[in-house]
């Protein structure tokens, strides 16, 4: 049985749970903001007649593109030696 998304742990690049409270707070706040925006966008699209399967496909494509851009941006920042939040695990 899969836990609800909000009950699942955030994992780092090595697959280990993130324990830093400031990082978890930011991740949870971002997730809640995204949840609200995505919910509104989905409701709008469905009200305008977009097929649910196509909406899912578009959202998955959007997420894949955004993640790809973020990974590229993060690798450039890492090469410059910067990290957004300190590691106070």
N, C-alpha and C positions, 0 to 999 in steps of 0.2 A: 504494500500500500504506500502510495506517495503522499508525503506531507503537503499541506497547502504551501504555496510559494512563500508566504510571509513567515512560515515556521521553519523553512529550510535555511541551512547555514550558507554563508558566503564562503567560497573557496578561493585560495590563492592559486598562483600558477603551478604549484606543486601538488595541488589537490587537497591541501590541508585547510581546515577551518580558519577563518580570520577571527582573531580575538580582540583586536584593538578597538576599544569602545568608540573612539572618535571616527574611525573608518566605518564601523558598523552603523553609527548614527547617520553619517552622510549617505551611505549606501541605502539605508532604509528610507530616508527622506526622499532621495532621488527616485526610488522605486515607487513610493506613494504618489509623487508628482506625475511620474510616467503613467501609472495606473489610471489616474484621473484623465489625463490628456488622451490616452489611447481609448478609454471608455467613451469619451465624448466624440472622438473621431469615428469610432466604430458605429456608434448610434447614428451619427449624421450620415455616414455612408449607407447604412442599411435603410434609413428613412428615404434616401435618394434612390433606392433600388439596386444598390450594388449587391451582387451575389456573395453570400457569406464565404464560400470557398475562394472566390477571387480576392475578397478583402483580406483573408488570411494570407494568401500568396503575396499580395502587395506588402502587407505588414512584415512578413518574413524577409522579403527582399530588401525592404527599407532597413530592417534591423541588421541584416548581413552587411549592407553597404556602410551603415554607421559604425558597426564594429570594426570593419576593415579599415576605415578612416581613423578610428580611435587607436587601433593597434599601430598603424603607421606613425601617427602623431606621437604615441607613447614611446615608440622605439627611437624616434628622433630626439625626444626629450631625455630619454635614458642615456643616449650617446652624449648628450650635453651635460650629464651629471645631475639633472634635476629630478626631484620627486615631489608630487603635489602634497602629500601628507607624510609626515615623519613616521618612522617605524617604532611606535611606542607600545609594541605588543606586550 
